[in-house]
Amino acid sequence: MAQARKKKTAKKEKVIIFDTTLRDGEQAPGASLTSEEKLEVAHQLELLGVNVLEAGFPIASPDDFYAVKLIASRMKKSAVCALARCKDEDINAARDSLKKAKHPRIHVFLATSKIHLKYKFKKAEEEILELAVRAVRRARKFCPDIEFSPEDATRSDREFLYRVIEAAIDSGARTINIPDTVGYSYPQEIQALIEDIFSHVPNIGKAVISIHCHNDLGLATANSLSAVLAGARQIHCTLNGIGERAGNASLEELVMAMKVRRKAFRGVYTDINTKEIYRASRLVSTLTGFMVPPNKAIVGRNAFRHESGIHQDAILKKRSTYEIMNPRDIGIGKSQLVLGKHSGRHALLQRLKDLGFVLDKTKGERVFSRFKALADKKKQIFDDDLIALVEEEIRKKKKICSLVSVQVTTGTDIPPEAKVKIKYKGKVHEARSGGDGPVDACYKAIDKITKVRPKLLSYKLDAVTRGKDAQGMVRVEVQYKNKTIRGQGASTDVLEASVKAYLDTLNKILS
């Protein structure tokens, strides 16, 4: 059977990209998104060329249900998938959330490993088999495109796993997804498992085999690619590899590995528009507040930067000496330094277009105005500065509270005192307050005006670009009524950025 798969792959087969950023990715602690933010990511995923978009777990909460329903009504090309356990109420919720989807898919799952059967379900194998068959048949009544996952498949008894897969296909599942739920496997083991499934499941030719790998041992990408070599033709993945615990297989790593090493992967291809990868990565990082590590493959800040003199010399002579892919292929411009305070509107808009941002006239004018104000504060404007400006503009909504001015008095022997002026519900209000530090004083002054008083959980400051005049990006997390809300703000003034970030959370709470 393995030999037959090898001959077949010579025909150039497509690997379906199943993105679960909005479901498994959002399950990463602290990564929850609003429905509107999920829709924003969904639009970018469709622009990226994702084939299947897992929009959420509708039974989990009313907001999850609404998000799936909202995304399902807006997507035109990508299939929209809803997750469900093998329970009637879950499948019904998935069905209802997908009513307006152009290409709906229901993804049902049930654990099959002995450890899950013994401690989670307390059920025998035959009961699990019966539940899986019943769930797939029920979902199939509502939707022609059914995916089934035997959760914790890599730790399941092989013979039982084959029986469950065969039964699920007979019951109407078009896709069988093999989850390495706890990131326990390694590449050779995954490859052997997929090959064994092809060899031991009689009706396997009626379904697409998929792989879903977690990164607990740092092997999610390698394991997923091993599954492709064995014949899997769908991969579950997330942008930036976000997800439960250590995360999921990274979309950008998988796609670029198959593109750069096409011959090694026997000519398989994806529908992904790789020039949208960097923009998609930035959007998810911005909305979740999860910074991309500088050494992250493909999209990290250092992925295409060279400091060694030997490397720099070789790159100038021939780029491919130390770069196996062109940064432009993933949407990163070659040059970082592009504009300054004397640059005009046309130059700015053209550079933004090169970075993947096409703005209408109104937004273009607002960004240009903010660009000129920033250029007066900074000697050099970098691509990351421009991206921060545009992302803030794109995400801008009608604000209930916005900053007018902030002034802080502090020093080595002077207790900090802040005077903050904000526009709140259409009127300008001013308040003063002391605090444990200048930022705390600012936040307490704002609390006096709004009376909301959320609890600050975390505060993080990062430089958007390099240099003493770099923009600071502040990200905060607050707790309000048992919910965690994130906000962010950017400015060359750290206090201003801090206040903007706090106001961002208040706008989310108040709206």
C-alpha positions as CSV (number, residue, x, y, z in Angstrom):
1,M,0.0,0.0,0.0
2,A,2.9,2.4,0.8
3,Q,4.3,1.7,-2.6
4,A,1.0,2.6,-4.2
5,R,0.9,5.9,-2.3
6,K,4.4,6.8,-3.6
7,K,3.4,6.2,-7.3
8,K,0.3,8.3,-6.8
9,T,2.1,11.3,-5.3
10,A,4.0,11.7,-8.6
11,K,0.8,13.3,-10.0
12,K,1.2,16.5,-7.9
13,E,-1.4,16.3,-5.2
14,K,-2.8,19.2,-3.1
15,V,-2.4,19.3,0.6
16,I,-5.6,20.8,2.2
17,I,-4.8,23.5,4.8
18,F,-7.2,23.3,7.7
19,D,-6.6,26.3,9.9
20,T,-7.7,26.1,13.5
21,T,-6.3,29.4,14.8
22,L,-9.8,30.5,15.8
23,R,-10.6,27.3,17.6
24,D,-7.5,25.4,18.9
25,G,-5.3,28.5,18.6
26,E,-7.8,30.6,20.7
27,Q,-7.7,27.9,23.4
28,A,-4.1,29.1,24.3
29,P,-4.3,30.6,27.8
30,G,-4.8,34.4,27.3
31,A,-5.5,34.3,23.6
32,S,-9.3,34.7,23.6
33,L,-10.7,37.0,20.9
34,T,-14.0,38.8,20.5
35,S,-16.4,37.8,17.7
36,E,-15.4,40.9,15.7
37,E,-11.7,40.1,16.0
38,K,-12.3,36.5,15.0
39,L,-14.1,37.8,11.9
40,E,-11.1,40.0,11.1
41,V,-8.8,37.0,11.3
42,A,-11.2,34.9,9.2
43,H,-11.1,37.4,6.4
44,Q,-7.3,37.4,6.4
45,L,-7.3,33.6,6.5
46,E,-9.5,33.5,3.4
47,L,-7.2,36.0,1.7
48,L,-4.3,33.8,2.6
49,G,-6.0,30.9,0.8
50,V,-6.9,28.6,3.7
51,N,-9.1,25.7,2.4
52,V,-10.9,25.0,5.7
53,L,-11.4,27.4,8.5
54,E,-12.3,26.0,11.9
55,A,-14.2,28.9,13.3
56,G,-14.9,27.6,16.8
57,F,-16.7,25.3,19.2
58,P,-20.3,26.5,19.1
59,I,-21.6,24.7,22.2
60,A,-18.7,26.2,24.3
61,S,-20.4,29.6,24.9
62,P,-23.0,32.0,23.3
63,D,-20.1,34.1,22.0
64,D,-18.4,31.1,20.4
65,F,-21.7,30.2,18.7
66,Y,-22.2,33.8,17.5
67,A,-18.6,34.0,16.2
68,V,-19.1,30.8,14.1
69,K,-22.4,32.0,12.8
70,L,-21.0,35.4,11.9
71,I,-17.9,33.9,10.1
72,A,-20.1,31.3,8.3
73,S,-22.3,34.1,6.9
74,R,-19.3,36.1,5.5
75,M,-16.8,33.5,4.0
76,K,-17.1,33.1,0.3
77,K,-14.3,30.7,-0.6
78,S,-13.0,28.9,2.5
79,A,-15.1,26.1,4.0
80,V,-16.2,27.0,7.5
81,C,-16.0,24.3,10.1
82,A,-17.6,23.9,13.6
83,L,-16.3,21.5,16.2
84,A,-18.7,19.2,18.1
85,R,-18.3,16.3,20.6
86,C,-20.2,13.1,19.8
87,K,-23.3,14.5,21.6
88,D,-26.6,15.5,20.1
89,E,-26.5,19.0,21.7
90,D,-23.1,19.7,20.3
91,I,-24.0,18.6,16.8
92,N,-27.2,20.6,16.9
93,A,-25.3,23.7,17.9
94,A,-22.8,23.2,15.1
95,R,-25.7,22.7,12.6
96,D,-27.4,25.9,13.7
97,S,-24.2,28.0,13.6
98,L,-23.4,26.9,10.1
99,K,-26.9,27.5,8.5
100,K,-25.6,30.4,6.4
101,A,-22.3,28.9,5.4
102,K,-21.6,28.5,1.7
103,H,-19.3,25.6,2.4
104,P,-20.1,24.1,5.8
105,R,-18.3,21.3,7.6
106,I,-19.0,19.7,11.0
107,H,-16.0,18.2,12.8
108,V,-16.9,15.6,15.4
109,F,-14.4,14.1,17.8
110,L,-14.2,11.3,20.4
111,A,-11.2,10.0,22.3
112,T,-10.1,6.4,21.5
113,S,-7.0,5.9,23.7
114,K,-7.2,3.5,26.7
115,I,-6.2,6.3,29.1
116,H,-9.1,8.5,27.9
117,L,-11.6,5.6,27.9
118,K,-10.6,4.6,31.4
119,Y,-10.4,8.0,33.2
120,K,-12.4,10.4,31.1
121,F,-15.3,8.4,29.7
122,K,-15.3,5.2,31.8
123,K,-16.6,3.4,28.8
124,A,-15.7,0.2,26.9
125,E,-14.4,0.2,23.4
126,E,-17.7,-1.0,21.9
127,E,-19.6,1.9,23.5
128,I,-17.1,4.4,22.1
129,L,-17.5,2.8,18.7
130,E,-21.3,3.1,18.9
131,L,-21.1,6.7,20.0
132,A,-18.8,7.6,17.1
133,V,-21.0,5.9,14.5
134,R,-24.2,7.5,15.9
135,A,-22.6,11.0,15.9
136,V,-21.2,10.8,12.4
137,R,-24.6,9.6,11.1
138,R,-26.4,12.4,12.9
139,A,-24.0,15.1,11.6
140,R,-24.2,13.7,8.1
141,K,-28.0,14.3,8.1
142,F,-27.3,18.1,8.4
143,C,-24.2,18.5,6.4
144,P,-22.5,16.6,3.5
145,D,-19.0,17.4,4.7
146,I,-18.2,15.6,7.9
147,E,-14.7,15.2,9.5
148,F,-14.1,12.8,12.3
149,S,-11.2,12.8,14.8
150,P,-10.3,9.9,17.1
151,E,-8.8,12.1,19.8
152,D,-5.5,10.9,21.2
153,A,-5.1,8.7,18.2
154,T,-1.3,8.3,18.5
155,R,-1.8,6.7,22.0
156,S,-4.7,4.5,20.9
157,D,-4.7,0.7,20.4
158,R,-4.0,0.3,16.7
159,E,-6.6,-2.4,16.0
160,F,-9.3,-0.4,17.8
161,L,-8.3,2.7,16.0
162,Y,-8.6,1.0,12.6
163,R,-12.1,-0.2,13.5
164,V,-13.3,3.3,14.6
165,I,-11.9,4.9,11.4
166,E,-13.6,2.2,9.2
167,A,-16.9,2.7,11.0
168,A,-16.7,6.5,10.8
169,I,-16.1,6.3,7.0
170,D,-19.0,3.9,6.6
171,S,-21.2,6.3,8.5
172,G,-20.4,9.2,6.2
173,A,-17.2,10.9,7.3
174,R,-15.3,12.4,4.3
175,T,-12.2,13.3,6.3
176,I,-10.5,11.3,9.0
177,N,-8.2,13.4,11.2
178,I,-5.5,11.8,13.2
179,P,-4.7,13.9,16.3
180,D,-1.4,13.7,18.2
181,T,-3.4,15.4,21.0
182,V,-0.7,15.7,23.6
183,G,2.3,16.0,21.3
184,Y,3.6,12.6,22.3
185,S,4.8,11.2,18.9
186,Y,7.9,11.7,16.8
187,P,8.3,11.8,13.0
188,Q,9.1,8.2,12.2
189,E,6.2,7.0,14.4
190,I,3.7,9.3,12.8
191,Q,4.8,8.3,9.3
192,A,4.5,4.6,10.2
193,L,1.0,5.2,11.8
194,I,-0.4,6.9,8.7
195,E,1.1,4.2,6.4
196,D,-0.5,1.5,8.7
197,I,-3.9,3.2,8.5
198,F,-3.7,3.1,4.7
199,S,-2.7,-0.6,4.9
200,H,-5.3,-1.8,7.5
201,V,-8.5,0.3,7.0
202,P,-10.3,-1.3,4.0
203,N,-12.4,1.7,3.0
204,I,-9.7,4.3,3.6
205,G,-9.8,5.3,-0.1
206,K,-13.2,6.9,0.5
207,A,-11.8,9.6,2.8
208,V,-9.0,12.2,3.1
209,I,-6.5,11.5,5.8
210,S,-5.6,14.5,7.9
211,I,-3.1,15.1,10.7
212,H,-3.3,17.3,13.8
213,C,-0.1,17.7,15.8
214,H,0.6,19.5,19.1
215,N,4.0,20.9,19.9
216,D,4.7,19.6,23.5
217,L,8.0,18.1,22.4
218,G,8.7,20.8,19.7
219,L,7.9,18.3,16.9
220,A,4.5,19.4,15.6
221,T,5.8,20.7,12.3
222,A,8.1,17.7,11.7
223,N,5.4,15.3,12.7
224,S,2.9,16.9,10.3
225,L,5.3,16.8,7.4
226,S,6.1,13.2,8.1
227,A,2.3,12.5,7.8
228,V,2.3,14.2,4.4
229,L,5.2,12.0,3.2
230,A,3.1,9.0,4.3
231,G,0.1,10.1,2.3
232,A,-1.9,12.5,4.5
233,R,-3.5,15.2,2.4
234,Q,-4.9,17.6,5.0
235,I,-3.0,19.3,7.8
236,H,-4.4,21.0,10.9
237,C,-2.4,24.1,11.8
238,T,-2.5,27.6,13.3
239,L,-0.8,30.9,12.5
240,N,2.4,31.4,14.6
241,G,1.8,27.9,15.9
242,I,-0.5,29.2,18.8
243,G,-2.7,26.7,20.6
244,E,-3.2,24.6,23.7
245,R,-0.1,24.3,26.0
246,A,3.0,24.5,23.7
247,G,0.8,25.1,20.6
248,N,0.0,23.5,17.3
249,A,1.8,22.9,14.0
250,S,2.7,26.3,12.5
251,L,0.9,27.1,9.2
252,E,3.8,29.2,7.9
253,E,6.4,26.6,8.6
254,L,4.4,23.8,7.0
255,V,3.5,25.7,3.9
256,M,7.0,27.1,3.3
257,A,8.7,23.7,4.0
258,M,6.5,22.1,1.3
259,K,7.2,25.0,-1.1
260,V,11.0,25.3,-0.5
261,R,11.5,21.5,-0.5
262,R,9.0,20.6,-3.1
263,K,10.9,17.7,-4.6
264,A,11.5,16.2,-1.1
265,F,7.7,16.3,-0.6
266,R,7.1,14.7,-4.0
267,G,5.6,17.7,-5.6
268,V,2.7,18.3,-3.3
269,Y,1.3,21.9,-3.2
270,T,-1.1,24.1,-1.3
271,D,-3.5,26.9,-2.3
272,I,-1.8,29.3,0.2
273,N,-0.9,32.8,-1.2
274,T,2.4,32.9,0.7
275,K,2.8,36.7,0.2
276,E,0.0,37.1,2.8
277,I,1.8,35.0,5.5
278,Y,3.6,37.8,7.2
279,R,0.6,40.1,7.3
280,A,-1.6,37.2,8.7
281,S,1.1,36.5,11.3
282,R,1.2,40.1,12.4
283,L,-2.6,40.4,12.7
284,V,-2.9,37.3,14.9
285,S,0.0,38.6,17.1
286,T,-1.6,42.0,17.4
287,L,-5.1,40.7,18.3
288,T,-4.0,38.0,20.7
289,G,-1.2,40.0,22.3
290,F,1.2,37.0,21.8
291,M,4.5,38.4,20.6
292,V,6.2,36.4,17.8
293,P,9.7,35.3,19.1
294,P,12.5,37.0,17.1
295,N,14.0,33.6,16.2
296,K,10.7,32.1,15.1
297,A,11.0,30.4,11.7
298,I,9.6,32.2,8.7
299,V,7.9,35.2,10.5
300,G,10.3,36.0,13.3
301,R,12.0,39.4,13.3
302,N,15.4,37.8,12.8
303,A,14.4,35.2,10.2
304,F,15.9,37.3,7.4
305,R,18.5,39.4,9.2
306,H,22.2,38.7,9.1
307,E,24.7,40.1,11.6
308,S,27.8,38.0,10.9
309,G,30.2,39.9,8.6
310,I,30.9,36.7,6.6
311,H,27.1,36.1,6.1
312,Q,26.5,39.8,5.1
313,D,29.3,39.7,2.5
314,A,28.0,36.4,1.0
315,I,24.4,37.7,1.0
316,L,25.4,40.8,-1.0
317,K,27.1,38.6,-3.5
318,K,24.4,35.9,-3.8
319,R,21.3,36.0,-1.6
320,S,20.8,32.2,-1.7
321,T,24.2,31.6,0.1
322,Y,22.5,32.1,3.5
323,E,18.7,32.5,2.6
324,I,16.8,29.4,1.5
325,M,13.7,31.6,0.6
326,N,13.1,35.1,-0.6
327,P,11.5,37.3,2.2
328,R,9.3,38.8,-0.5
329,D,7.7,35.4,-0.9
330,I,6.1,35.7,2.5
331,G,5.3,39.4,2.2
332,I,8.3,40.9,3.9
333,G,10.0,43.8,2.1
334,K,13.7,43.5,1.5
335,S,14.5,47.0,3.0
336,Q,13.6,48.0,6.6
337,L,14.3,51.7,6.3
338,V,12.0,53.4,3.8
339,L,10.5,56.8,4.8
340,G,11.1,60.0,6.7
341,K,9.4,63.3,7.6
342,H,10.0,64.7,4.0
343,S,8.2,61.8,2.4
344,G,5.0,62.5,0.6
345,R,1.5,60.9,0.5
346,H,2.2,58.9,-2.7
347,A,5.4,57.4,-1.4
348,L,3.7,56.3,1.9
349,L,0.7,54.7,0.2
350,Q,3.0,52.9,-2.3
351,R,5.1,51.5,0.5
352,L,2.0,50.4,2.4
353,K,0.8,48.7,-0.7
354,D,4.1,46.9,-1.0
355,L,3.6,45.7,2.6
356,G,0.1,44.4,1.7
357,F,-2.1,47.3,2.9
358,V,-4.5,48.9,0.4
359,L,-6.4,51.7,2.2
360,D,-9.4,53.7,1.0
361,K,-9.0,57.5,0.7
362,T,-10.3,58.3,4.2
363,K,-8.1,55.8,6.0
364,G,-5.2,56.7,3.8
365,E,-5.5,60.4,4.8
366,R,-5.7,59.5,8.5
367,V,-2.7,57.2,8.3
368,F,-0.7,59.8,6.4
369,S,-1.6,62.4,9.1
370,R,-0.4,60.1,11.9
371,F,2.7,59.1,9.8
372,K,3.7,62.8,9.5
373,A,3.2,63.3,13.3
374,L,5.3,60.2,14.0
375,A,8.0,61.3,11.5
376,D,8.4,64.6,13.4
377,K,9.2,62.6,16.5
378,K,11.5,60.0,14.9
379,K,14.5,60.3,12.6
380,Q,13.8,57.1,10.8
381,I,10.6,55.3,10.0
382,F,10.8,51.5,9.6
383,D,8.4,49.1,8.1
384,D,7.3,47.9,11.5
385,D,6.4,51.5,12.4
386,L,4.2,51.7,9.4
387,I,2.5,48.3,10.1
388,A,1.8,49.4,13.7
389,L,0.2,52.7,12.4
390,V,-2.0,50.9,9.8
391,E,-3.1,48.1,12.1
392,E,-4.2,50.6,14.7
393,E,-6.1,52.5,12.1
394,I,-7.7,49.4,10.6
395,R,-8.8,48.2,14.0
396,K,-10.1,51.7,15.1
397,K,-13.7,51.8,16.1
398,K,-15.9,54.4,17.6
399,K,-14.3,55.0,21.0
400,I,-16.3,55.6,24.2
401,C,-13.1,57.0,25.8
402,S,-10.0,58.4,24.1
403,L,-6.9,60.2,25.3
404,V,-6.7,64.0,25.2
405,S,-3.6,64.6,27.2
406,V,-1.5,63.1,30.0
407,Q,0.9,64.8,32.3
408,V,3.0,63.1,35.1
409,T,5.1,64.6,37.8
410,T,7.6,62.2,39.3
411,G,11.2,61.8,40.4
412,T,13.6,60.1,42.7
413,D,12.2,61.7,45.9
414,I,8.9,62.9,44.4
415,P,5.8,60.7,44.7
416,P,4.3,60.2,41.2
417,E,1.2,62.2,40.4
418,A,-0.7,62.1,37.1
419,K,-3.1,64.5,35.5
420,V,-5.1,62.8,32.8
421,K,-7.6,64.3,30.4
422,I,-9.8,62.0,28.4
423,K,-12.8,62.3,26.2
424,Y,-15.5,60.1,27.8
425,K,-19.0,59.6,26.4
426,G,-18.7,62.7,24.3
427,K,-17.4,65.1,27.0
428,V,-13.8,66.0,28.1
429,H,-13.1,65.0,31.7
430,E,-10.0,65.6,33.8
431,A,-8.7,63.8,37.0
432,R,-5.6,63.7,39.1
433,S,-4.2,60.8,41.1
434,G,-1.1,59.4,42.8
435,G,0.1,55.9,42.5
436,D,2.8,53.3,43.1
437,G,4.4,54.6,39.9
438,P,3.7,56.9,36.9
439,V,1.7,54.3,35.0
440,D,-0.3,53.3,38.1
441,A,-1.1,56.9,38.8
442,C,-2.4,57.4,35.2
443,Y,-4.6,54.3,35.5
444,K,-6.1,55.4,38.8
445,A,-6.8,58.9,37.4
446,I,-8.7,57.2,34.5
447,D,-10.6,55.0,37.0
448,K,-11.8,58.1,38.8
449,I,-13.4,59.3,35.6
450,T,-14.9,56.1,34.2
451,K,-15.7,54.3,37.6
452,V,-15.0,51.0,35.8
453,R,-11.9,50.0,37.8
454,P,-10.8,46.7,36.2
455,K,-8.0,44.7,37.8
456,L,-4.6,45.0,36.0
457,L,-3.2,41.5,35.5
458,S,-0.2,42.2,33.3
459,Y,1.7,45.0,31.7
460,K,4.3,44.5,28.9
461,L,6.3,47.1,27.0
462,D,8.2,46.3,23.8
463,A,10.0,48.5,21.2
464,V,8.3,48.3,17.8
465,T,11.6,49.2,16.1
466,R,15.2,49.9,17.1
467,G,16.8,53.2,18.3
468,K,16.3,55.6,21.1
469,D,13.3,57.2,19.4
470,A,11.6,53.8,18.8
471,Q,7.9,53.5,19.2
472,G,6.9,51.7,22.4
473,M,4.1,49.1,22.2
474,V,2.4,48.5,25.5
475,R,0.1,45.5,25.9
476,V,-2.0,45.1,29.1
477,E,-4.4,42.4,30.4
478,V,-7.1,43.4,32.8
479,Q,-9.8,41.4,34.6
480,Y,-13.4,42.6,34.7
481,K,-16.3,40.5,35.9
482,N,-14.3,37.3,35.6
483,K,-13.3,38.0,32.0
484,T,-9.8,38.7,30.8
485,I,-9.6,41.6,28.4
486,R,-6.5,42.7,26.5
487,G,-5.5,46.1,25.1
488,Q,-2.6,47.7,23.4
489,G,-1.3,51.1,22.5
490,A,1.7,52.5,20.6
491,S,3.6,55.8,20.9
492,T,7.1,57.2,21.1
493,D,6.1,58.2,24.6
494,V,5.9,55.2,26.9
495,L,3.3,56.9,29.2
496,E,1.1,57.8,26.3
497,A,1.3,54.2,25.0
498,S,0.5,52.9,28.5
499,V,-2.6,55.1,28.7
500,K,-3.8,54.1,25.2
501,A,-3.5,50.4,26.0
502,Y,-5.5,50.9,29.2
503,L,-8.2,52.9,27.4
504,D,-8.3,50.1,24.7
505,T,-9.4,47.6,27.4
506,L,-11.9,50.1,28.7
507,N,-13.4,50.6,25.3
508,K,-13.9,46.9,24.9
509,I,-15.5,46.7,28.4
510,L,-17.8,49.6,27.9
511,S,-18.9,48.5,24.4
